[in-house]
């Protein structure tokens, strides 16, 4: 077999710059194209992100785990019957199906006067992996830090959920504050990133401008402890000022709520 | 077969009311209530139009709409407005700036004739450039719906839109690249490392454009200084841009931060633009501010716009207009401000607007065609998110077709994987592939620079870089010690 006179690949002599970024730099070239190893590495990352989108949340397992931690659980489903309709009809993902709506209506929340009713929704969103990995430890941190006089409503696990589904749930359960923990759109470097969206006095028809977002909660992002404290700081401020969203600015020194390219996000 | 039954018999005082357009195929009679409905139903199947409830219900209805649309005179688009003149400043812009002189060349045509006219050889680059100001976005959108993909490529290829700031963009036989060195925490060293990676692969002639993670003005001004420092130190004929809200950029210009291009996301209706927090007068103000800095060397196109199908619908501001027509109207906004670059971020919003590779490819070609026909320097972020039925093979197909169509620029993202925006796009390698396969060069001033610093050889080939290369010798040390004016103080 003929041995090549020179190596097939051009290596990039700036490997040392890789320590400054997780971007795919200094990949080298086969001709002007990607080397096989880098091509397959990208393909694997994409496959994992795709699987994260389509992997159904194991709702019963999560409910059991949370009940073991003494959370009271309600299981609900949006109007999107399956993943395909969830992806194509964002409006379905923002509404409860009929059965779930009746189920929540039947719960009559008993809230002592002066108490704050905090309802937490756990929604699969675009990455059930994020929920599987981070929802339980995050809920435990939140519970640990909740002010004594607050009443934590049932944790509502919602399937095929978009962010605004929390508005309807919060309204039905007469929540002062609703917070939805939801799996974010997976990126290649982070298929399991979780976000929290918090709304004061939630009701159907709230807009994105009424919510505060804490994003990038994952193993390489925000810690559970910090995320929980941020959420409760925002919730307390929301109660005190009777509002949430754009009017509730991140003012605490602890607060550094990630802003993901608003302009692109709005496109 | 019936002819278009509703003829232009309405009196002038009724011209802004919609007509009923009818078309029969065999025993089937199709009716379309107004141009808006006719345009929407003539569109190729698309998830966003289904979501908006404006798409054709059957395959045959879609073709009937196209046959009916083919018989509509172009002049009709100046009479039946999709959004009333009084209600929408984009409509007013389209009507008030319509160049009747330029239009006179095509004013006798129907939409169907217009397609034929665009395709014939005698309609060349010079004529298309001359006529552009007479074409409204609705006319471009209409004829687009009668075009096959190859038609969109062939006509767009004939359109020349040349712009300039520190280098010249859009010359025939060239393909420029926006170097996008994003970083999730805006880390200066991480961003600079990605810039270097791109430059050493011959990318960055369109712009070095950063999507910042932070919206703090001081963090952003640090980024302006960083890119400006790199551009100046190595004397690179290119420009920088930080993609933040236009009001932030105006403030930064007032503080004398080195701003080259001013960025803004734009859309095709006044209401959708309001959703972005802008209007036309704010864009005028931003452009004047950028011009006042006078930082261009070979030209003064100072604006950089981004658009994308679905933005009007996602802002609940589409007025029942299909998403491709809304997008074409955004190009009328862009054209008015003589941008250096306009970028359709084609697959960014998600599968509820463009579901799969087929829809993505079609939308990318439509956007490019409409933009170029209207005289806008259109580039494309050929991209997708992970919840769409799209992968890198679809990206390969669309970018190759766009390169054949003479696209102004594409994106250059390290390894095609944007670690800040969490989506996939095109890479520095992809640009090398396109230039090789399609025989395309880079912007001439940038090409001279690449040759001067031995990144490109005399034959126009990107060279393997030696460890002793001046950029590698200089920049890493420089990066480690880079200080912004804030840090220096």
Interface residues (C-beta under 8 A of the other chain):
Chain A: X10 X12 X13 X14 X16 X17 X18 X20 X21 X22 X23 X24 X25 X26 X27 X29 X32 X33 X34 X38 X42 X43 X45 X46 X49 X50 X52 X53 X87 X88 X89 X90 X91 X126 X184 X185 X186 X187 X188 X189 X190 X191 X193 X216 X258 X259 X260 X261 X262 X263 X264 X266 X267
Chain B: X47 X50 X51 X181 X182 X183 X184 X187 X189 X190 X191 X192 X193 X194 X196 X197 X200 X211 X212 X213 X214 X215 X243 X244 X245 X263 X264 X265 X275 X276 X306 X307 X308 X310 X311 X314 X315 X345 X348 X349 X350 X351 X352 X355 X385 X386 X387 X391 X392 X413 X414 X415 X416 X417 X418 X419 X420 X421 X422 X423 X424 X427 X429 X432 X433 X436 X462 X464 X465 X466 X467 X469 X472 X476 X479
